[in-house]
């Protein structure tokens, strides 16, 4: 028989096949496995159940489990694709994929639109932006008078709300982002390019083996 | 930059809660 290589996959309960996840995302199989090392460390930080709960997510972000943060909660809700109150490995990889430097711009725009459309009405409304702005001011311990906050909102909606109906729809958001690309800066994580060097231990736990047959 | 001259989303996007790079910091 000739000697050639094929992939043998050892299934580990609790997470999706790295080969399939790699085929659905911008990550290679090795990168998916390196992400599993990160996932394992976050998902076992409080309860070792192979799932990331809200508290574990906050702990990983802030190194503080009790720090309530509107934006971290919003990100968690978007990562929790199946709305189970926890993030499984498939959710984690597919969500982080949007943050990959090579991910389509459209996906990043969609993610930010959903992030800021907190009531899921299909539009970003003024009261939502005000709530987020106040949360940001609290977080950064910056004090601004209510008139100043209203002035920022006026300016923002004057710029973004082209049809002046008091809310920002998907196409207005796309238009605003194209004029202000820095608004998408949070959507690209250069770390994702170097994930295998950040978590080299994936090599020892690899589920995908090269075997000679 | 005075906040009033900034777009609200520019300010919001500086939130630590939106900075996922801290997930990768060991």
gemmi code that builds the backbone of each chain (N, CA, C; Angstrom):
import gemmi

chains = {
    "A": [
        ("UNK", (0.847, -1.195, 0.000), (0.000, 0.000, 0.000), (0.878, 1.240, 0.000)),
        ("UNK", (0.446, 2.236, -0.698), (1.187, 3.496, -0.672), (1.022, 4.164, 0.679)),
        ("UNK", (1.921, 5.040, 0.937), (1.854, 5.734, 2.220), (1.264, 7.125, 2.012)),
        ("UNK", (0.143, 7.377, 2.651), (-0.433, 8.722, 2.548), (-1.029, 9.102, 3.901)),
        ("UNK", (-1.364, 10.351, 3.997), (-1.842, 10.845, 5.282), (-3.345, 11.067, 5.253)),
        ("UNK", (-3.976, 10.692, 6.323), (-5.386, 11.028, 6.448), (-5.626, 11.522, 7.874)),
        ("UNK", (-6.751, 12.166, 8.064), (-7.051, 12.734, 9.373), (-7.930, 11.761, 10.164)),
        ("UNK", (-7.557, 11.533, 11.385), (-8.415, 10.769, 12.280), (-8.857, 11.725, 13.379)),
        ("UNK", (-10.135, 11.760, 13.617), (-10.640, 12.727, 14.591), (-11.120, 12.008, 15.841)),
        ("UNK", (-10.530, 12.380, 16.963), (-10.992, 11.836, 18.233), (-12.084, 12.761, 18.744)),
        ("UNK", (-13.272, 12.242, 18.894), (-14.370, 13.094, 19.370), (-14.283, 13.265, 20.886)),
        ("UNK", (-14.327, 14.492, 21.325), (-14.374, 14.783, 22.749), (-15.761, 15.336, 23.034)),
        ("UNK", (-16.473, 14.740, 24.012), (-17.820, 15.223, 24.269), (-17.801, 16.697, 24.690)),
        ("UNK", (-18.836, 17.417, 24.337), (-18.973, 18.787, 24.839), (-18.486, 19.856, 23.896)),
        ("UNK", (-17.834, 19.472, 22.829), (-17.523, 20.526, 21.864), (-17.487, 19.999, 20.447)),
        ("UNK", (-17.669, 20.945, 19.542), (-17.827, 20.553, 18.140), (-16.501, 20.178, 17.500)),
        ("UNK", (-16.596, 19.427, 16.459), (-15.439, 18.960, 15.712), (-14.634, 20.154, 15.175)),
        ("UNK", (-13.348, 20.252, 15.545), (-12.540, 21.385, 15.086), (-12.429, 21.476, 13.558)),
        ("UNK", (-12.489, 20.323, 12.894), (-12.387, 20.344, 11.426), (-13.610, 21.048, 10.839)),
        ("UNK", (-14.782, 20.735, 11.389), (-16.016, 21.373, 10.892), (-16.002, 22.860, 11.225)),
        ("UNK", (-15.604, 23.204, 12.470), (-15.560, 24.622, 12.850), (-14.584, 25.394, 11.972)),
        ("UNK", (-13.454, 24.776, 11.645), (-12.475, 25.442, 10.772), (-13.067, 25.660, 9.381)),
        ("UNK", (-13.878, 24.700, 8.929), (-14.458, 24.821, 7.582), (-15.523, 25.926, 7.536)),
        ("UNK", (-16.067, 26.281, 8.699), (-17.124, 27.296, 8.745), (-16.589, 28.697, 9.058)),
        ("UNK", (-15.290, 28.782, 9.363), (-14.734, 30.060, 9.841), (-13.414, 30.381, 9.134)),
        ("UNK", (-12.831, 31.517, 9.525), (-11.535, 31.909, 8.950), (-10.374, 31.218, 9.662)),
        ("UNK", (-10.679, 30.399, 10.697), (-9.623, 29.750, 11.470), (-9.180, 28.432, 10.831)),
        ("UNK", (-7.906, 28.113, 11.030), (-7.422, 26.795, 10.638), (-7.795, 25.813, 11.755)),
        ("UNK", (-7.621, 24.508, 11.486), (-7.920, 23.502, 12.508), (-7.039, 23.746, 13.743)),
        ("UNK", (-5.762, 24.040, 13.528), (-4.863, 24.302, 14.662), (-5.323, 25.525, 15.452)),
        ("UNK", (-5.784, 26.539, 14.748), (-6.260, 27.749, 15.445), (-7.520, 27.448, 16.267)),
        ("UNK", (-8.408, 26.611, 15.709), (-9.607, 26.223, 16.464), (-9.178, 25.472, 17.729)),
        ("UNK", (-8.185, 24.612, 17.591), (-7.713, 23.856, 18.756), (-7.039, 24.772, 19.776)),
        ("UNK", (-6.327, 25.784, 19.289), (-5.722, 26.755, 20.212), (-6.820, 27.555, 20.922)),
        ("UNK", (-7.894, 27.867, 20.182), (-9.030, 28.562, 20.814), (-9.676, 27.690, 21.885)),
        ("UNK", (-9.611, 26.371, 21.683), (-10.173, 25.465, 22.689), (-9.399, 25.561, 24.009)),
        ("UNK", (-8.086, 25.810, 23.901), (-7.285, 25.984, 25.127), (-7.771, 27.219, 25.893)),
        ("UNK", (-8.031, 28.293, 25.144), (-8.555, 29.518, 25.768), (-9.948, 29.243, 26.349)),
        ("UNK", (-10.788, 28.567, 25.541), (-12.156, 28.255, 25.977), (-12.134, 27.434, 27.271)),
        ("UNK", (-11.229, 26.434, 27.319), (-11.152, 25.572, 28.507), (-10.811, 26.389, 29.747)),
        ("UNK", (-9.857, 27.328, 29.568), (-9.446, 28.079, 30.758), (-10.567, 29.017, 31.227)),
        ("UNK", (-11.322, 29.604, 30.292), (-12.421, 30.499, 30.717), (-13.577, 29.670, 31.293)),
        ("UNK", (-13.913, 28.569, 30.599), (-15.112, 27.805, 30.983), (-14.924, 26.996, 32.263)),
        ("UNK", (-13.673, 26.875, 32.722), (-13.449, 26.127, 33.965), (-13.067, 27.070, 35.109)),
        ("UNK", (-13.151, 28.370, 34.863), (-12.649, 29.307, 35.888), (-13.517, 29.315, 37.138)),
        ("UNK", (-14.831, 29.091, 36.994), (-15.710, 29.050, 38.175), (-16.394, 27.686, 38.304)),
        ("UNK", (-16.958, 27.188, 37.193), (-17.583, 25.859, 37.188), (-16.994, 25.111, 35.999)),
        ("UNK", (-16.419, 23.944, 36.273), (-15.741, 23.208, 35.197), (-16.755, 22.339, 34.449)),
        ("UNK", (-17.585, 23.007, 33.619), (-18.666, 22.273, 32.937), (-18.569, 22.353, 31.411)),
        ("UNK", (-17.461, 22.897, 30.902), (-17.301, 22.971, 29.449), (-18.184, 24.030, 28.806)),
        ("UNK", (-18.684, 24.957, 29.603), (-19.524, 26.043, 29.085), (-19.105, 27.332, 29.784)),
        ("UNK", (-19.238, 28.451, 29.066), (-18.900, 29.740, 29.689), (-20.193, 30.399, 30.153)),
        ("UNK", (-20.293, 30.643, 31.461), (-21.462, 31.389, 31.931), (-21.114, 32.882, 32.017)),
        ("UNK", (-22.123, 33.683, 32.319), (-21.945, 35.143, 32.284), (-20.838, 35.613, 33.237)),
        ("UNK", (-20.811, 34.997, 34.418), (-19.831, 35.405, 35.427), (-18.402, 35.072, 34.971)),
        ("UNK", (-18.269, 33.886, 34.335), (-16.942, 33.489, 33.838), (-16.485, 34.418, 32.724)),
        ("UNK", (-17.439, 34.845, 31.906), (-17.114, 35.758, 30.803), (-16.620, 37.093, 31.373)),
        ("UNK", (-17.332, 37.581, 32.389), (-16.930, 38.851, 33.016), (-15.576, 38.715, 33.708)),
        ("UNK", (-15.364, 37.577, 34.346), (-14.089, 37.334, 35.022), (-12.937, 37.354, 34.011)),
        ("UNK", (-13.163, 36.744, 32.847), (-12.120, 36.714, 31.813), (-11.861, 38.109, 31.248)),
        ("UNK", (-12.918, 38.904, 31.125), (-12.763, 40.246, 30.548), (-12.132, 41.231, 31.523)),
        ("UNK", (-12.591, 41.179, 32.762), (-12.188, 42.216, 33.731), (-11.304, 41.692, 34.857)),
        ("UNK", (-11.083, 40.364, 34.883), (-10.369, 39.723, 35.997), (-11.111, 40.005, 37.314)),
        ("UNK", (-12.420, 40.201, 37.187), (-13.246, 40.509, 38.360), (-14.647, 39.963, 38.067)),
        ("UNK", (-15.086, 38.971, 38.858), (-16.361, 38.311, 38.555), (-17.570, 39.162, 38.896)),
        ("UNK", (-17.375, 40.165, 39.748), (-18.534, 40.942, 40.210), (-18.728, 42.240, 39.455)),
        ("UNK", (-17.892, 42.485, 38.450), (-17.999, 43.751, 37.737), (-19.110, 43.667, 36.689)),
        ("UNK", (-20.257, 44.245, 37.008), (-21.383, 44.290, 36.059), (-21.071, 45.324, 34.987)),
        ("UNK", (-21.275, 44.977, 33.756), (-20.982, 45.913, 32.674), (-21.975, 45.676, 31.548)),
        ("UNK", (-22.687, 46.734, 31.194), (-23.725, 46.645, 30.166), (-23.191, 46.063, 28.858)),
        ("UNK", (-21.992, 46.524, 28.464), (-21.450, 46.129, 27.162), (-20.970, 44.675, 27.174)),
        ("UNK", (-20.336, 44.285, 28.276), (-19.902, 42.887, 28.404), (-21.128, 41.969, 28.380)),
        ("UNK", (-22.207, 42.407, 29.028), (-23.459, 41.632, 29.016), (-24.015, 41.508, 27.605)),
        ("UNK", (-23.937, 42.589, 26.871), (-24.453, 42.618, 25.491), (-23.634, 41.677, 24.601)),
        ("UNK", (-22.309, 41.734, 24.762), (-21.432, 40.841, 23.984), (-21.758, 39.387, 24.345)),
        ("UNK", (-21.919, 39.114, 25.643), (-22.244, 37.755, 26.084), (-23.541, 37.295, 25.404)),
        ("UNK", (-24.558, 38.164, 25.416), (-25.851, 37.796, 24.805), (-25.693, 37.474, 23.319)),
        ("UNK", (-24.816, 38.200, 22.635), (-24.625, 37.940, 21.200), (-23.809, 36.663, 20.964)),
        ("UNK", (-22.878, 36.367, 21.878), (-22.116, 35.119, 21.771), (-23.017, 33.914, 22.089)),
        ("UNK", (-23.979, 34.137, 22.988), (-24.898, 33.071, 23.406), (-25.970, 32.906, 22.317)),
        ("UNK", (-25.517, 32.388, 21.183), (-26.356, 32.359, 19.985), (-27.667, 31.602, 20.224)),
        ("UNK", (-27.576, 30.501, 20.955), (-28.775, 29.663, 21.161), (-29.596, 30.131, 22.358)),
        ("UNK", (-29.204, 31.226, 22.959), (-29.899, 31.830, 24.112), (-30.166, 30.816, 25.222)),
        ("UNK", (-29.067, 30.122, 25.609), (-29.180, 29.118, 26.667), (-28.648, 29.653, 27.998)),
        ("UNK", (-28.146, 30.904, 27.960), (-27.568, 31.477, 29.183), (-26.114, 31.076, 29.372)),
        ("UNK", (-25.576, 30.319, 28.413), (-24.166, 29.904, 28.448), (-23.624, 29.903, 27.009)),
        ("UNK", (-22.299, 29.992, 26.911), (-21.649, 29.965, 25.597), (-20.950, 28.613, 25.447)),
        ("UNK", (-21.318, 27.860, 24.414), (-20.600, 26.598, 24.191), (-19.441, 26.858, 23.220)),
        ("UNK", (-18.649, 25.832, 22.977), (-17.440, 26.055, 22.185), (-17.752, 26.503, 20.747)),
        ("UNK", (-18.783, 25.914, 20.163), (-19.166, 26.307, 18.791), (-19.562, 27.774, 18.730)),
        ("UNK", (-20.382, 28.216, 19.708), (-20.777, 29.633, 19.784), (-19.530, 30.514, 19.877)),
        ("UNK", (-18.602, 30.080, 20.734), (-17.394, 30.857, 21.023), (-16.560, 31.062, 19.753)),
        ("UNK", (-16.341, 29.971, 19.015), (-15.497, 30.043, 17.816), (-16.194, 30.851, 16.716)),
        ("UNK", (-17.478, 30.554, 16.489), (-18.191, 31.265, 15.407), (-18.340, 32.752, 15.728)),
        ("UNK", (-18.513, 33.095, 17.016), (-18.637, 34.511, 17.377), (-17.291, 35.211, 17.251)),
        ("UNK", (-16.228, 34.573, 17.759), (-14.903, 35.203, 17.648), (-14.475, 35.340, 16.188)),
        ("UNK", (-15.009, 34.477, 15.342), (-14.679, 34.542, 13.919), (-15.000, 35.923, 13.325)),
        ("UNK", (-16.069, 36.548, 13.828), (-16.455, 37.885, 13.323), (-15.359, 38.906, 13.659)),
        ("UNK", (-14.574, 38.622, 14.718), (-13.520, 39.539, 15.160), (-12.177, 39.253, 14.464)),
        ("UNK", (-12.170, 38.251, 13.597), (-10.931, 37.903, 12.893), (-10.579, 39.020, 11.901)),
        ("UNK", (-9.294, 39.365, 11.795), (-8.919, 40.417, 10.830), (-9.401, 40.125, 9.405)),
        ("UNK", (-9.577, 38.851, 9.067), (-10.022, 38.520, 7.701), (-11.535, 38.386, 7.558)),
        ("UNK", (-12.276, 38.571, 8.639), (-13.743, 38.402, 8.555), (-14.348, 39.510, 7.688)),
        ("UNK", (-15.431, 39.198, 6.972), (-16.037, 40.228, 6.111), (-16.518, 41.441, 6.908)),
        ("UNK", (-16.306, 42.594, 6.320), (-16.723, 43.865, 6.931), (-18.228, 43.847, 7.256)),
        ("UNK", (-18.995, 43.227, 6.354), (-20.457, 43.170, 6.528), (-20.828, 42.483, 7.843)),
        ("UNK", (-20.091, 41.406, 8.164), (-20.368, 40.660, 9.399), (-20.076, 41.528, 10.624)),
        ("UNK", (-18.997, 42.328, 10.503), (-18.626, 43.211, 11.619), (-19.688, 44.309, 11.786)),
        ("UNK", (-20.181, 44.822, 10.662), (-21.224, 45.856, 10.718), (-22.493, 45.276, 11.357)),
        ("UNK", (-22.856, 44.064, 10.935), (-24.045, 43.397, 11.487), (-23.928, 43.200, 12.993)),
        ("UNK", (-22.745, 42.746, 13.412), (-22.533, 42.472, 14.835), (-22.692, 43.758, 15.644)),
        ("UNK", (-22.063, 44.854, 15.180), (-22.152, 46.113, 15.943), (-23.584, 46.636, 15.943)),
        ("UNK", (-24.289, 46.444, 14.829), (-25.688, 46.907, 14.776), (-26.510, 46.174, 15.836)),
        ("UNK", (-26.337, 44.850, 15.907), (-27.075, 44.057, 16.912), (-26.638, 44.439, 18.334)),
        ("UNK", (-25.349, 44.715, 18.477), (-24.810, 45.101, 19.782), (-25.509, 46.351, 20.321)),
        ("UNK", (-25.685, 47.329, 19.448), (-26.255, 48.613, 19.873), (-27.788, 48.631, 19.808)),
        ("UNK", (-28.390, 47.699, 19.057), (-29.856, 47.586, 19.023), (-30.261, 46.713, 20.209)),
        ("UNK", (-30.157, 47.294, 21.390), (-30.298, 46.483, 22.615), (-31.693, 45.884, 22.785)),
        ("UNK", (-32.720, 46.590, 22.314), (-34.091, 46.063, 22.457), (-34.482, 45.138, 21.300)),
        ("UNK", (-33.552, 44.923, 20.379), (-33.785, 44.048, 19.217), (-35.039, 44.472, 18.428)),
        ("UNK", (-35.159, 45.769, 18.164), (-36.315, 46.268, 17.412), (-35.978, 46.434, 15.929)),
        ("UNK", (-34.731, 46.195, 15.563), (-34.323, 46.392, 14.170), (-33.850, 47.808, 13.909)),
        ("UNK", (-33.808, 48.627, 14.946), (-33.307, 50.011, 14.838), (-32.554, 50.362, 16.123)),
        ("UNK", (-31.570, 51.242, 15.985), (-30.898, 51.758, 17.180), (-31.633, 53.044, 17.552)),
        ("UNK", (-32.242, 53.037, 18.732), (-33.054, 54.189, 19.122), (-32.292, 55.108, 20.081)),
        ("UNK", (-32.763, 56.338, 20.134), (-32.071, 57.364, 20.919), (-31.957, 56.957, 22.400)),
        ("UNK", (-33.033, 56.370, 22.936), (-32.975, 56.015, 24.365), (-31.934, 54.922, 24.619)),
        ("UNK", (-31.710, 54.060, 23.598), (-30.688, 53.014, 23.749), (-29.291, 53.646, 23.763)),
        ("UNK", (-29.091, 54.600, 22.853), (-27.770, 55.238, 22.767), (-27.502, 56.020, 24.058)),
        ("UNK", (-28.565, 56.664, 24.576), (-28.399, 57.422, 25.828), (-28.026, 56.480, 26.980)),
        ("UNK", (-28.720, 55.334, 27.033), (-28.434, 54.356, 28.096), (-26.974, 53.878, 28.018)),
        ("UNK", (-26.506, 53.635, 26.789), (-25.125, 53.163, 26.619), (-24.124, 54.261, 26.974)),
        ("UNK", (-24.456, 55.483, 26.588), (-23.564, 56.615, 26.869), (-23.433, 56.818, 28.381)),
        ("UNK", (-24.560, 56.716, 29.081), (-24.537, 56.883, 30.544), (-23.730, 55.742, 31.187)),
        ("UNK", (-23.905, 54.523, 30.650), (-23.138, 53.370, 31.159), (-21.638, 53.598, 30.951)),
        ("UNK", (-21.279, 54.143, 29.792), (-19.864, 54.412, 29.496), (-19.319, 55.469, 30.456)),
        ("UNK", (-20.123, 56.511, 30.714), (-19.676, 57.582, 31.610), (-19.467, 57.033, 33.029)),
        ("UNK", (-20.387, 56.153, 33.466), (-20.240, 55.531, 34.800), (-18.966, 54.706, 34.851)),
        ("UNK", (-18.774, 53.891, 33.803), (-17.623, 52.993, 33.752), (-16.313, 53.772, 33.814)),
        ("UNK", (-16.273, 54.913, 33.086), (-15.019, 55.664, 33.012), (-14.952, 56.766, 34.068)),
        ("UNK", (-15.960, 56.773, 34.951), (-16.022, 57.766, 36.025), (-15.912, 59.187, 35.483)),
        ("UNK", (-16.527, 59.386, 34.324), (-16.528, 60.716, 33.705), (-17.897, 61.340, 33.988)),
        ("UNK", (-17.886, 62.570, 34.414), (-19.170, 63.215, 34.723), (-19.493, 64.239, 33.646)),
        ("UNK", (-20.684, 64.112, 33.073), (-21.144, 65.095, 32.085), (-22.566, 65.502, 32.464)),
        ("UNK", (-22.860, 66.781, 32.298), (-24.209, 67.264, 32.577), (-25.180, 66.653, 31.564)),
        ("UNK", (-26.437, 66.503, 31.977), (-27.436, 65.906, 31.084), (-27.541, 66.678, 29.761)),
        ("UNK", (-27.391, 68.031, 29.834), (-27.468, 68.831, 28.581), (-26.329, 68.441, 27.635)),
        ("UNK", (-25.174, 68.121, 28.209), (-24.030, 67.732, 27.374), (-24.309, 66.383, 26.716)),
        ("UNK", (-24.878, 65.458, 27.498), (-25.230, 64.143, 26.946), (-26.248, 64.327, 25.820)),
        ("UNK", (-27.244, 65.172, 26.048), (-28.260, 65.422, 25.011), (-27.628, 66.060, 23.768)),
        ("UNK", (-26.641, 66.938, 23.994), (-25.963, 67.593, 22.856), (-25.186, 66.559, 22.031)),
        ("UNK", (-24.564, 65.601, 22.720), (-23.830, 64.529, 22.011), (-24.835, 63.686, 21.202)),
        ("UNK", (-25.977, 63.396, 21.818), (-27.004, 62.601, 21.122), (-27.554, 63.360, 19.915)),
        ("UNK", (-27.780, 64.667, 20.091), (-28.266, 65.502, 18.968), (-27.295, 65.421, 17.795)),
        ("UNK", (-26.026, 65.614, 18.127), (-24.992, 65.610, 17.081), (-24.928, 64.237, 16.395)),
        ("UNK", (-24.995, 63.185, 17.220), (-24.897, 61.823, 16.683), (-26.067, 61.528, 15.743)),
        ("UNK", (-27.273, 61.873, 16.174), (-28.453, 61.562, 15.355), (-28.541, 62.471, 14.124)),
        ("UNK", (-28.037, 63.678, 14.261), (-27.987, 64.580, 13.094), (-27.100, 63.962, 12.008)),
        ("UNK", (-26.035, 63.337, 12.469), (-25.069, 62.720, 11.565), (-25.579, 61.372, 11.015)),
        ("UNK", (-26.197, 60.568, 11.915), (-26.511, 59.187, 11.536), (-27.919, 58.996, 10.986)),
        ("UNK", (-28.865, 59.712, 11.551), (-30.278, 59.483, 11.228), (-30.666, 60.296, 9.988)),
        ("UNK", (-30.287, 59.772, 8.848), (-30.416, 60.529, 7.591), (-31.878, 60.872, 7.294)),
        ("UNK", (-32.788, 59.919, 7.504), (-34.211, 60.205, 7.195), (-34.954, 60.880, 8.364)),
        ("UNK", (-34.213, 61.192, 9.398), (-34.721, 61.947, 10.556), (-36.022, 61.391, 11.145)),
        ("UNK", (-36.049, 60.055, 11.289), (-37.232, 59.462, 11.939), (-36.955, 59.146, 13.410)),
        ("UNK", (-35.822, 59.628, 13.915), (-35.519, 59.476, 15.337), (-34.817, 58.174, 15.688)),
        ("UNK", (-34.544, 57.335, 14.688), (-33.827, 56.075, 14.973), (-32.875, 55.757, 13.817)),
        ("UNK", (-31.928, 54.888, 14.134), (-30.899, 54.540, 13.132), (-31.197, 53.136, 12.622)),
        ("UNK", (-31.528, 53.025, 11.345), (-31.811, 51.690, 10.808), (-30.516, 51.077, 10.259)),
        ("UNK", (-30.631, 49.854, 9.766), (-29.455, 49.097, 9.321), (-28.675, 49.838, 8.225)),
        ("UNK", (-29.384, 50.431, 7.260), (-28.655, 51.091, 6.162), (-28.040, 52.406, 6.636)),
        ("UNK", (-28.709, 53.090, 7.568), (-28.116, 54.316, 8.128), (-26.869, 53.979, 8.943)),
        ("UNK", (-26.923, 52.835, 9.636), (-25.755, 52.401, 10.414), (-24.579, 52.092, 9.482)),
        ("UNK", (-24.893, 51.392, 8.418), (-23.849, 51.040, 7.445), (-23.211, 52.318, 6.868)),
        ("UNK", (-24.061, 53.284, 6.579), (-23.604, 54.566, 6.034), (-22.708, 55.293, 7.053)),
        ("UNK", (-23.147, 55.329, 8.307), (-22.368, 56.005, 9.358), (-20.998, 55.348, 9.539)),
        ("UNK", (-21.001, 54.014, 9.558), (-19.752, 53.273, 9.756), (-18.798, 53.480, 8.574)),
        ("UNK", (-19.359, 53.553, 7.374), (-18.479, 53.746, 6.212), (-17.822, 55.131, 6.255)),
        ("UNK", (-18.487, 56.106, 6.881), (-17.894, 57.440, 7.024), (-16.996, 57.539, 8.259)),
        ("UNK", (-17.193, 56.597, 9.207), (-16.402, 56.591, 10.459), (-15.881, 55.180, 10.729)),
        ("UNK", (-14.897, 54.739, 9.947), (-14.443, 53.346, 10.083), (-13.920, 53.011, 11.478)),
        ("UNK", (-13.536, 54.037, 12.243), (-13.012, 53.754, 13.588), (-14.082, 53.114, 14.477)),
        ("UNK", (-15.350, 53.256, 14.095), (-16.422, 52.640, 14.893), (-16.356, 51.119, 14.849)),
        ("UNK", (-15.634, 50.574, 13.871), (-15.513, 49.112, 13.763), (-14.214, 48.593, 14.379)),
        ("UNK", (-13.430, 49.522, 14.949), (-12.125, 49.111, 15.476), (-12.262, 47.997, 16.531)),
        ("UNK", (-13.303, 48.081, 17.356), (-13.501, 47.058, 18.398), (-13.777, 45.678, 17.804)),
        ("UNK", (-14.091, 45.638, 16.514), (-14.512, 44.381, 15.888), (-13.351, 43.582, 15.294)),
        ("UNK", (-12.115, 44.082, 15.460), (-10.978, 43.319, 14.935), (-9.970, 43.068, 16.047)),
        ("UNK", (-9.682, 41.788, 16.268), (-8.737, 41.390, 17.307), (-7.495, 40.793, 16.647)),
        ("UNK", (-6.411, 41.589, 16.559), (-5.188, 41.060, 15.934), (-4.690, 39.794, 16.632)),
        ("UNK", (-5.014, 39.621, 17.928), (-4.620, 38.425, 18.683), (-5.041, 37.138, 17.964)),
        ("UNK", (-6.139, 37.222, 17.216), (-6.660, 36.005, 16.583), (-5.744, 35.478, 15.487)),
        ("UNK", (-4.825, 36.322, 15.015), (-3.848, 35.855, 14.018), (-2.762, 34.999, 14.661)),
        ("UNK", (-2.531, 35.254, 15.966), (-1.399, 34.598, 16.650), (-1.860, 33.604, 17.703)),
        ("UNK", (-3.072, 33.122, 17.529), (-3.678, 32.319, 18.595), (-2.885, 31.029, 18.873)),
        ("UNK", (-2.256, 30.469, 17.837), (-1.507, 29.212, 18.070), (-0.209, 29.477, 18.836)),
        ("UNK", (0.356, 30.674, 18.697), (1.571, 30.957, 19.485), (1.206, 31.402, 20.898)),
        ("UNK", (0.007, 31.983, 21.045), (-0.425, 32.381, 22.401), (-0.781, 31.146, 23.229)),
        ("UNK", (-1.347, 30.131, 22.571), (-1.775, 28.909, 23.282), (-1.127, 27.679, 22.634)),
        ("UNK", (0.209, 27.578, 22.734), (0.897, 26.470, 22.036), (0.547, 25.091, 22.583)),
        ("UNK", (-0.018, 25.035, 23.801), (-0.306, 23.724, 24.408), (-1.365, 22.943, 23.641)),
        ("UNK", (-2.021, 23.598, 22.670), (-3.027, 22.882, 21.869), (-2.398, 21.655, 21.197)),
        ("UNK", (-1.092, 21.752, 20.910), (-0.393, 20.667, 20.209), (-0.499, 19.361, 21.009)),
        ("UNK", (-0.423, 19.490, 22.348), (-0.439, 18.278, 23.199), (-1.846, 17.718, 23.362)),
        ("UNK", (-2.838, 18.551, 23.078), (-4.227, 18.112, 23.268), (-4.962, 17.955, 21.940)),
        ("UNK", (-4.213, 17.951, 20.855), (-4.845, 17.938, 19.537), (-5.724, 16.708, 19.362)),
        ("UNK", (-6.890, 16.944, 18.757), (-7.807, 15.840, 18.468), (-7.631, 15.336, 17.052)),
        ("UNK", (-6.877, 16.076, 16.279), (-6.720, 15.717, 14.875), (-5.313, 15.192, 14.700)),
        ("UNK", (-5.222, 13.951, 14.328), (-3.914, 13.331, 14.189), (-3.622, 13.048, 12.726)),
        ("UNK", (-2.365, 13.184, 12.405), (-1.928, 12.762, 11.091), (-1.452, 11.320, 11.245)),
        ("UNK", (-2.017, 10.396, 10.491), (-1.548, 9.010, 10.599), (-1.210, 8.456, 9.212)),
        ("UNK", (-0.221, 7.625, 9.193), (0.121, 6.954, 7.944), (-0.755, 5.726, 7.828)),
        ("UNK", (-1.315, 5.498, 6.672), (-2.166, 4.319, 6.501), (-1.566, 3.417, 5.444)),
    ],
    "B": [
        ("UNK", (-9.913, 65.710, 23.117), (-11.106, 66.046, 22.311), (-12.299, 66.204, 23.264)),
        ("UNK", (-12.994, 67.295, 23.147), (-14.167, 67.498, 23.993), (-15.236, 66.476, 23.602)),
        ("UNK", (-15.806, 65.766, 24.582), (-16.799, 64.721, 24.264), (-17.937, 65.229, 23.391)),
        ("UNK", (-18.311, 66.521, 23.582), (-19.475, 67.023, 22.849), (-19.233, 67.074, 21.338)),
        ("UNK", (-17.972, 67.108, 20.950), (-17.679, 67.139, 19.509), (-17.615, 65.713, 18.941)),
        ("UNK", (-17.709, 64.722, 19.840), (-17.575, 63.336, 19.379), (-18.936, 62.704, 19.123)),
        ("UNK", (-18.911, 61.732, 18.247), (-20.085, 60.905, 18.012), (-20.283, 60.003, 19.242)),
        ("UNK", (-21.537, 59.794, 19.664), (-21.791, 58.963, 20.845), (-21.174, 57.572, 20.689)),
        ("UNK", (-21.203, 57.028, 19.477), (-20.682, 55.671, 19.273), (-19.156, 55.625, 19.411)),
        ("UNK", (-18.497, 56.752, 19.086), (-17.042, 56.811, 19.281), (-16.727, 56.690, 20.760)),
        ("UNK", (-17.524, 57.378, 21.578), (-17.322, 57.311, 23.029), (-17.641, 55.907, 23.540)),
        ("UNK", (-18.790, 55.370, 23.107), (-19.234, 54.048, 23.584), (-18.196, 52.976, 23.240)),
        ("UNK", (-17.599, 53.103, 22.061), (-16.675, 52.045, 21.620), (-15.368, 52.045, 22.424)),
        ("UNK", (-15.204, 53.031, 23.318), (-14.014, 53.000, 24.178), (-14.266, 52.179, 25.450)),
        ("UNK", (-15.472, 51.634, 25.594), (-15.779, 50.867, 26.807), (-14.867, 49.656, 26.950)),
        ("UNK", (-14.444, 49.437, 28.184), (-13.606, 48.271, 28.486), (-14.385, 46.979, 28.215)),
        ("UNK", (-15.698, 47.047, 28.382), (-16.541, 45.873, 28.159), (-16.623, 45.456, 26.704)),
        ("UNK", (-16.209, 46.341, 25.798), (-16.228, 46.007, 24.368), (-14.838, 45.628, 23.866)),
        ("UNK", (-13.875, 45.656, 24.783), (-12.510, 45.349, 24.376), (-12.190, 43.883, 24.677)),
        ("UNK", (-12.444, 43.036, 23.689), (-12.285, 41.589, 23.914), (-10.832, 41.141, 23.937)),
        ("UNK", (-9.891, 42.058, 23.634), (-8.493, 41.625, 23.633), (-8.071, 41.162, 25.031)),
        ("UNK", (-8.780, 41.659, 26.072), (-8.404, 41.228, 27.424), (-8.674, 39.730, 27.652)),
        ("UNK", (-9.509, 39.118, 26.801), (-9.733, 37.672, 26.906), (-8.446, 36.888, 26.644)),
        ("UNK", (-7.562, 37.492, 25.851), (-6.354, 36.780, 25.405), (-5.148, 37.058, 26.297)),
        ("UNK", (-5.351, 37.954, 27.258), (-4.251, 38.291, 28.160), (-4.252, 37.320, 29.320)),
        ("UNK", (-3.157, 36.586, 29.456), (-3.114, 35.551, 30.503), (-2.787, 36.171, 31.853)),
    ],
}
model = gemmi.Model(1)
for chain_id, residues in chains.items():
    chain = gemmi.Chain(chain_id)
    for i, (resn, *xyz) in enumerate(residues, 1):
        res = gemmi.Residue()
        res.name, res.seqid = resn, gemmi.SeqId(i, " ")
        for name, pos in zip(("N", "CA", "C"), xyz):
            atom = gemmi.Atom()
            atom.name, atom.element = name, gemmi.Element(name[0])
            atom.pos, atom.b_iso = gemmi.Position(*pos), 0.0
            res.add_atom(atom)
        chain.add_residue(res)
    model.add_chain(chain)
structure = gemmi.Structure()
structure.add_model(model)
structure.setup_entities()
